[in-house]
């Protein structure tokens, strides 16, 4: 199903998107070396409920997961890139952390993800991973205009990732979003321009380039959810929810406050 939102629904989507972006920014500002991932989950729960919103994750039970997710946020550390369940782990200096959050407020969902390095230790390879996902995301957003096709977005993402020398996994990617978190169309992280669904005003898309340092293969953790790089290499993931408007894309998941 592809939903086309009217003006009133787009206004509500903007509120939800800003809330998601702001929660992620607040979580990032709180996280320190030694922060426990379960504490991050508790913080996310409190912020979501205090805002009168609902988690898209707690009761989420798709075919690719094992049972309900049961948590309020995905917390991927180092080699964990997607669907990472919070666990009893204290973050270490230099950990590469990905936070992925999706909520519904007033009947409209928004989805957002950020990757960043915890503490003061910096690794050039980790910084390159994060930067390439951000560039790929920006490239896809730039071409997301009425009349463009989904393949144009996928091609933009794939061009950036491949030109930087990374393998591209096609199992998971972006998606349509609206009254529910996951909808058609699928937005693969590589593709052919001029192919696929044509974009229309009122569509919402969650675009999410992700990459692994030296492999294109995923493995699933014993928790039945967390997806890791098959080689144990570092990973990164960036995401925004955007609205397709007459004059081009609008990023909905920017936080209300300043961004570092």
C-alpha atoms as a printed R data frame, in Angstrom:
    type eleno elety resid chain resno      x       y       z
1   ATOM     1    CA   UNK     A     1  0.000   0.000   0.000
2   ATOM     2    CA   UNK     A     2  1.198   3.508  -0.855
3   ATOM     3    CA   UNK     A     3 -0.490   6.295   1.074
4   ATOM     4    CA   UNK     A     4 -0.847   9.812  -0.321
5   ATOM     5    CA   UNK     A     5 -1.206  12.296   2.529
6   ATOM     6    CA   UNK     A     6 -3.355  15.409   2.369
7   ATOM     7    CA   UNK     A     7 -2.277  18.798   3.726
8   ATOM     8    CA   UNK     A     8 -3.611  18.163   7.226
9   ATOM     9    CA   UNK     A     9 -1.890  14.775   7.401
10  ATOM    10    CA   UNK     A    10  1.357  16.273   6.110
11  ATOM    11    CA   UNK     A    11  1.214  18.853   8.901
12  ATOM    12    CA   UNK     A    12  0.857  16.064  11.460
13  ATOM    13    CA   UNK     A    13  3.701  14.160   9.797
14  ATOM    14    CA   UNK     A    14  5.934  17.190  10.257
15  ATOM    15    CA   UNK     A    15  5.199  17.218  13.997
16  ATOM    16    CA   UNK     A    16  5.930  13.503  14.338
17  ATOM    17    CA   UNK     A    17  9.109  13.794  12.323
18  ATOM    18    CA   UNK     A    18 10.471  16.672  14.363
19  ATOM    19    CA   UNK     A    19  9.699  14.734  17.537
20  ATOM    20    CA   UNK     A    20 11.663  11.697  16.344
21  ATOM    21    CA   UNK     A    21 14.623  13.840  15.335
22  ATOM    22    CA   UNK     A    22 14.557  15.701  18.636
23  ATOM    23    CA   UNK     A    23 14.431  12.502  20.696
24  ATOM    24    CA   UNK     A    24 17.447  11.114  18.849
25  ATOM    25    CA   UNK     A    25 19.350  14.361  19.337
26  ATOM    26    CA   UNK     A    26 18.536  14.367  23.066
27  ATOM    27    CA   UNK     A    27 19.625  10.739  23.413
28  ATOM    28    CA   UNK     A    28 22.868  11.499  21.625
29  ATOM    29    CA   UNK     A    29 23.553  14.382  24.002
30  ATOM    30    CA   UNK     A    30 23.011  12.155  27.061
31  ATOM    31    CA   UNK     A    31 25.085   9.177  25.958
32  ATOM    32    CA   UNK     A    32 28.541   8.873  27.469
33  ATOM    33    CA   UNK     A    33 31.210   6.225  27.837
34  ATOM    34    CA   UNK     A    34 29.686   3.798  30.338
35  ATOM    35    CA   UNK     A    35 26.050   4.400  29.351
36  ATOM    36    CA   UNK     A    36 24.105   1.135  29.329
37  ATOM    37    CA   UNK     A    37 22.031   0.358  26.219
38  ATOM    38    CA   UNK     A    38 19.099  -0.632  28.426
39  ATOM    39    CA   UNK     A    39 19.247   2.843  29.948
40  ATOM    40    CA   UNK     A    40 19.054   4.347  26.462
41  ATOM    41    CA   UNK     A    41 15.935   2.254  25.859
42  ATOM    42    CA   UNK     A    42 14.383   3.516  29.112
43  ATOM    43    CA   UNK     A    43 15.140   7.104  28.144
44  ATOM    44    CA   UNK     A    44 13.538   6.581  24.739
45  ATOM    45    CA   UNK     A    45 10.439   5.031  26.328
46  ATOM    46    CA   UNK     A    46 10.025   7.963  28.688
47  ATOM    47    CA   UNK     A    47 10.420  10.577  25.938
48  ATOM    48    CA   UNK     A    48  7.989   8.817  23.608
49  ATOM    49    CA   UNK     A    49  5.280   8.395  26.237
50  ATOM    50    CA   UNK     A    50  5.745  11.914  27.651
51  ATOM    51    CA   UNK     A    51  5.131  13.282  24.131
52  ATOM    52    CA   UNK     A    52  1.872  11.343  23.791
53  ATOM    53    CA   UNK     A    53  3.343   9.180  21.047
54  ATOM    54    CA   UNK     A    54  3.470   5.420  20.504
55  ATOM    55    CA   UNK     A    55  6.459   3.219  19.710
56  ATOM    56    CA   UNK     A    56  6.446   1.423  16.363
57  ATOM    57    CA   UNK     A    57  8.797  -1.218  17.772
58  ATOM    58    CA   UNK     A    58  7.497  -2.680  21.038
59  ATOM    59    CA   UNK     A    59  4.822  -4.908  19.495
60  ATOM    60    CA   UNK     A    60  6.426  -5.122  16.048
61  ATOM    61    CA   UNK     A    61  6.521  -8.743  14.870
62  ATOM    62    CA   UNK     A    62  7.447  -9.045  11.155
63  ATOM    63    CA   UNK     A    63  8.469 -12.217   9.368
64  ATOM    64    CA   UNK     A    64 12.190 -11.398   9.615
65  ATOM    65    CA   UNK     A    65 12.177 -11.057  13.425
66  ATOM    66    CA   UNK     A    66 11.637 -13.611  16.173
67  ATOM    67    CA   UNK     A    67  8.639 -12.562  18.243
68  ATOM    68    CA   UNK     A    68  7.733  -8.991  19.212
69  ATOM    69    CA   UNK     A    69 10.736  -6.638  19.278
70  ATOM    70    CA   UNK     A    70  9.893  -5.634  22.837
71  ATOM    71    CA   UNK     A    71 11.955  -2.410  23.024
72  ATOM    72    CA   UNK     A    72 11.522   1.261  22.124
73  ATOM    73    CA   UNK     A    73 14.671   1.885  20.081
74  ATOM    74    CA   UNK     A    74 17.290  -0.012  18.076
75  ATOM    75    CA   UNK     A    75 20.814   0.324  19.502
76  ATOM    76    CA   UNK     A    76 23.459  -1.089  17.158
77  ATOM    77    CA   UNK     A    77 27.063  -1.153  18.391
78  ATOM    78    CA   UNK     A    78 30.044  -1.557  16.036
79  ATOM    79    CA   UNK     A    79 29.194  -4.596  13.865
80  ATOM    80    CA   UNK     A    80 25.426  -4.448  14.599
81  ATOM    81    CA   UNK     A    81 23.784  -2.400  11.863
82  ATOM    82    CA   UNK     A    82 20.032  -3.108  11.752
83  ATOM    83    CA   UNK     A    83 17.210  -4.110  14.114
84  ATOM    84    CA   UNK     A    84 19.605  -4.205  17.066
85  ATOM    85    CA   UNK     A    85 17.842  -5.016  20.340
86  ATOM    86    CA   UNK     A    86 19.023  -3.062  23.382
87  ATOM    87    CA   UNK     A    87 21.013  -5.305  25.737
88  ATOM    88    CA   UNK     A    88 22.935  -5.114  28.985
89  ATOM    89    CA   UNK     A    89 26.051  -3.492  27.548
90  ATOM    90    CA   UNK     A    90 27.955  -0.409  28.704
91  ATOM    91    CA   UNK     A    91 29.323   1.679  25.866
92  ATOM    92    CA   UNK     A    92 33.085   1.929  25.571
93  ATOM    93    CA   UNK     A    93 35.253   4.748  24.317
94  ATOM    94    CA   UNK     A    94 35.389   4.549  20.515
95  ATOM    95    CA   UNK     A    95 32.258   2.439  20.055
96  ATOM    96    CA   UNK     A    96 30.352   3.210  16.857
97  ATOM    97    CA   UNK     A    97 26.707   3.476  17.913
98  ATOM    98    CA   UNK     A    98 23.629   3.525  15.679
99  ATOM    99    CA   UNK     A    99 20.277   4.651  17.070
100 ATOM   100    CA   UNK     A   100 17.168   3.901  14.997
101 ATOM   101    CA   UNK     A   101 13.778   5.171  16.171
102 ATOM   102    CA   UNK     A   102 10.246   5.095  14.756
103 ATOM   103    CA   UNK     A   103  7.102   6.412  16.442
104 ATOM   104    CA   UNK     A   104  3.486   7.240  15.663
105 ATOM   105    CA   UNK     A   105  1.843  10.434  16.870
106 ATOM   106    CA   UNK     A   106 -1.638  11.621  15.925
107 ATOM   107    CA   UNK     A   107 -1.951   8.810  13.400
108 ATOM   108    CA   UNK     A   108  1.247   9.434  11.411
109 ATOM   109    CA   UNK     A   109  4.595   7.621  11.723
110 ATOM   110    CA   UNK     A   110  8.160   8.849  11.234
111 ATOM   111    CA   UNK     A   111 11.448   6.925  11.187
112 ATOM   112    CA   UNK     A   112 14.983   8.215  11.722
113 ATOM   113    CA   UNK     A   113 18.477   6.839  12.369
114 ATOM   114    CA   UNK     A   114 21.875   8.288  13.262
115 ATOM   115    CA   UNK     A   115 25.340   6.796  13.708
116 ATOM   116    CA   UNK     A   116 28.071   8.400  15.818
117 ATOM   117    CA   UNK     A   117 31.197   7.575  17.788
118 ATOM   118    CA   UNK     A   118 30.997   7.418  21.575
119 ATOM   119    CA   UNK     A   119 33.691   9.136  23.629
120 ATOM   120    CA   UNK     A   120 36.875  10.793  22.424
121 ATOM   121    CA   UNK     A   121 38.616   8.021  20.475
122 ATOM   122    CA   UNK     A   122 38.216   8.504  16.750
123 ATOM   123    CA   UNK     A   123 38.932   5.994  13.985
124 ATOM   124    CA   UNK     A   124 39.212   7.288  10.424
125 ATOM   125    CA   UNK     A   125 37.514   4.192   9.022
126 ATOM   126    CA   UNK     A   126 34.530   4.630  11.335
127 ATOM   127    CA   UNK     A   127 34.214   8.290  10.449
128 ATOM   128    CA   UNK     A   128 34.324   7.398   6.750
129 ATOM   129    CA   UNK     A   129 31.527   4.849   7.202
130 ATOM   130    CA   UNK     A   130 29.289   7.393   8.881
131 ATOM   131    CA   UNK     A   131 30.092  10.093   6.343
132 ATOM   132    CA   UNK     A   132 29.350   7.896   3.311
133 ATOM   133    CA   UNK     A   133 25.894   6.969   4.621
134 ATOM   134    CA   UNK     A   134 25.160  10.646   5.228
135 ATOM   135    CA   UNK     A   135 26.315  11.572   1.711
136 ATOM   136    CA   UNK     A   136 24.251   8.778   0.187
137 ATOM   137    CA   UNK     A   137 21.194   9.923   2.135
138 ATOM   138    CA   UNK     A   138 21.661  13.504   0.960
139 ATOM   139    CA   UNK     A   139 22.085  12.358  -2.656
140 ATOM   140    CA   UNK     A   140 18.817  10.406  -2.560
141 ATOM   141    CA   UNK     A   141 16.907  13.265  -0.940
142 ATOM   142    CA   UNK     A   142 18.209  15.654  -3.581
143 ATOM   143    CA   UNK     A   143 16.500  13.715  -6.401
144 ATOM   144    CA   UNK     A   144 13.265  12.952  -4.485
145 ATOM   145    CA   UNK     A   145 10.908  15.212  -6.400
146 ATOM   146    CA   UNK     A   146  7.467  14.753  -7.940
147 ATOM   147    CA   UNK     A   147  7.839  12.842 -11.201
148 ATOM   148    CA   UNK     A   148 11.085  11.135 -10.199
149 ATOM   149    CA   UNK     A   149 11.077   7.376  -9.752
150 ATOM   150    CA   UNK     A   150 12.161   5.223  -6.836
151 ATOM   151    CA   UNK     A   151 14.988   3.856  -8.964
152 ATOM   152    CA   UNK     A   152 16.422   7.368  -9.189
153 ATOM   153    CA   UNK     A   153 16.770   7.473  -5.394
154 ATOM   154    CA   UNK     A   154 18.227   3.971  -5.220
155 ATOM   155    CA   UNK     A   155 20.702   4.779  -7.993
156 ATOM   156    CA   UNK     A   156 21.818   7.929  -6.158
157 ATOM   157    CA   UNK     A   157 22.455   5.946  -2.977
158 ATOM   158    CA   UNK     A   158 24.253   3.140  -4.766
159 ATOM   159    CA   UNK     A   159 26.464   5.511  -6.720
160 ATOM   160    CA   UNK     A   160 27.765   7.121  -3.540
161 ATOM   161    CA   UNK     A   161 28.307   3.839  -1.686
162 ATOM   162    CA   UNK     A   162 29.929   2.024  -4.616
163 ATOM   163    CA   UNK     A   163 32.185   4.951  -5.538
164 ATOM   164    CA   UNK     A   164 33.553   4.835  -1.982
165 ATOM   165    CA   UNK     A   165 34.364   1.153  -2.423
166 ATOM   166    CA   UNK     A   166 31.720  -0.406  -0.189
167 ATOM   167    CA   UNK     A   167 29.668  -3.517  -0.853
168 ATOM   168    CA   UNK     A   168 25.916  -2.906  -1.057
169 ATOM   169    CA   UNK     A   169 23.464  -5.265   0.625
170 ATOM   170    CA   UNK     A   170 20.051  -5.353  -1.057
171 ATOM   171    CA   UNK     A   171 18.115  -7.302   1.603
172 ATOM   172    CA   UNK     A   172 17.012  -4.241   3.562
173 ATOM   173    CA   UNK     A   173 16.532  -0.609   2.612
174 ATOM   174    CA   UNK     A   174 14.179   2.329   2.853
175 ATOM   175    CA   UNK     A   175 10.427   2.263   2.551
176 ATOM   176    CA   UNK     A   176  7.222   4.152   2.287
177 ATOM   177    CA   UNK     A   177  5.724   5.354   5.556
178 ATOM   178    CA   UNK     A   178  2.460   6.932   6.666
179 ATOM   179    CA   UNK     A   179 -0.135   5.712   9.137
180 ATOM   180    CA   UNK     A   180  2.137   2.687   9.681
181 ATOM   181    CA   UNK     A   181  5.907   2.371   9.784
182 ATOM   182    CA   UNK     A   182  6.625   0.049   6.844
183 ATOM   183    CA   UNK     A   183  4.757   0.507   3.570
184 ATOM   184    CA   UNK     A   184  5.428   0.317  -0.141
185 ATOM   185    CA   UNK     A   185  7.445   1.295  -2.043
186 ATOM   186    CA   UNK     A   186 10.711  -0.385  -1.079
187 ATOM   187    CA   UNK     A   187 13.703   1.958  -1.527
188 ATOM   188    CA   UNK     A   188 16.701  -0.269  -2.219
189 ATOM   189    CA   UNK     A   189 20.196   1.032  -1.592
190 ATOM   190    CA   UNK     A   190 21.103   0.492  -5.221
191 ATOM   191    CA   UNK     A   191 19.071   0.487  -8.422
192 ATOM   192    CA   UNK     A   192 18.528   1.662 -11.964
193 ATOM   193    CA   UNK     A   193 17.395   5.215 -12.668
194 ATOM   194    CA   UNK     A   194 14.062   5.704 -14.375
195 ATOM   195    CA   UNK     A   195 12.584   2.534 -12.901
196 ATOM   196    CA   UNK     A   196  9.992   1.881 -10.229
197 ATOM   197    CA   UNK     A   197  7.148   3.848  -8.681
198 ATOM   198    CA   UNK     A   198  6.815   7.472  -9.729
199 ATOM   199    CA   UNK     A   199  6.909   9.932  -6.826
200 ATOM   200    CA   UNK     A   200  3.814  12.034  -6.153
201 ATOM   201    CA   UNK     A   201  3.087  14.966  -3.903
202 ATOM   202    CA   UNK     A   202  1.976  13.726  -0.494
203 ATOM   203    CA   UNK     A   203  4.130  10.599  -0.382
204 ATOM   204    CA   UNK     A   204  6.286   9.972   2.677
205 ATOM   205    CA   UNK     A   205  9.508   8.002   2.338
206 ATOM   206    CA   UNK     A   206 11.964   6.748   4.942
207 ATOM   207    CA   UNK     A   207 15.311   6.656   3.144
208 ATOM   208    CA   UNK     A   208 18.061   4.744   4.952
209 ATOM   209    CA   UNK     A   209 21.479   4.026   3.461
210 ATOM   210    CA   UNK     A   210 23.532   1.633   5.575
211 ATOM   211    CA   UNK     A   211 26.875   0.047   4.943
212 ATOM   212    CA   UNK     A   212 29.417  -2.445   6.315
213 ATOM   213    CA   UNK     A   213 33.140  -1.808   6.087
214 ATOM   214    CA   UNK     A   214 34.302  -4.932   4.261
215 ATOM   215    CA   UNK     A   215 31.341  -7.175   3.447
216 ATOM   216    CA   UNK     A   216 27.861  -7.218   1.982
217 ATOM   217    CA   UNK     A   217 26.719 -10.174   4.064
218 ATOM   218    CA   UNK     A   218 24.607 -10.089   7.227
219 ATOM   219    CA   UNK     A   219 24.214 -12.590  10.040
220 ATOM   220    CA   UNK     A   220 21.442 -12.693  12.652
221 ATOM   221    CA   UNK     A   221 22.208 -12.628  16.367
222 ATOM   222    CA   UNK     A   222 20.913 -15.223  18.803
223 ATOM   223    CA   UNK     A   223 18.209 -12.727  19.862
224 ATOM   224    CA   UNK     A   224 16.509 -13.351  16.503
225 ATOM   225    CA   UNK     A   225 16.583  -9.646  15.589
226 ATOM   226    CA   UNK     A   226 19.989  -7.981  15.612
227 ATOM   227    CA   UNK     A   227 21.682  -8.025  12.205
228 ATOM   228    CA   UNK     A   228 25.468  -7.893  12.202
229 ATOM   229    CA   UNK     A   229 28.179  -7.822   9.570
230 ATOM   230    CA   UNK     A   230 29.231 -11.375   8.744
231 ATOM   231    CA   UNK     A   231 32.923 -10.520   9.226
232 ATOM   232    CA   UNK     A   232 32.510  -8.539  12.448
233 ATOM   233    CA   UNK     A   233 33.491  -5.306  10.703
234 ATOM   234    CA   UNK     A   234 32.147  -1.892  11.667
235 ATOM   235    CA   UNK     A   235 28.860  -0.605  10.270
236 ATOM   236    CA   UNK     A   236 26.911   2.648   9.955
237 ATOM   237    CA   UNK     A   237 23.350   3.705   9.129
238 ATOM   238    CA   UNK     A   238 21.712   7.070   8.405
239 ATOM   239    CA   UNK     A   239 18.017   7.743   7.845
240 ATOM   240    CA   UNK     A   240 15.466  10.515   7.402
241 ATOM   241    CA   UNK     A   241 11.748  10.557   6.747
242 ATOM   242    CA   UNK     A   242 10.898  12.980   3.946
243 ATOM   243    CA   UNK     A   243  7.713  14.334   2.404
244 ATOM   244    CA   UNK     A   244  7.386  14.792  -1.345
245 ATOM   245    CA   UNK     A   245  6.026  18.295  -1.988
246 ATOM   246    CA   UNK     A   246  5.423  20.318  -5.141
247 ATOM   247    CA   UNK     A   247  8.726  22.140  -4.864
248 ATOM   248    CA   UNK     A   248 10.749  19.107  -3.827
249 ATOM   249    CA   UNK     A   249 11.539  17.058  -0.744
250 ATOM   250    CA   UNK     A   250 11.072  18.234   2.825
251 ATOM   251    CA   UNK     A   251 13.080  16.495   5.554
252 ATOM   252    CA   UNK     A   252 10.673  15.880   8.427
253 ATOM   253    CA   UNK     A   253 13.011  14.305  10.969
254 ATOM   254    CA   UNK     A   254 15.286  17.232  11.700
255 ATOM   255    CA   UNK     A   255 15.411  17.981  15.438
256 ATOM   256    CA   UNK     A   256 13.847  21.112  16.854
257 ATOM   257    CA   UNK     A   257 17.117  22.263  18.412
258 ATOM   258    CA   UNK     A   258 20.609  22.814  16.998
259 ATOM   259    CA   UNK     A   259 22.415  19.893  15.385
260 ATOM   260    CA   UNK     A   260 26.102  19.266  16.077
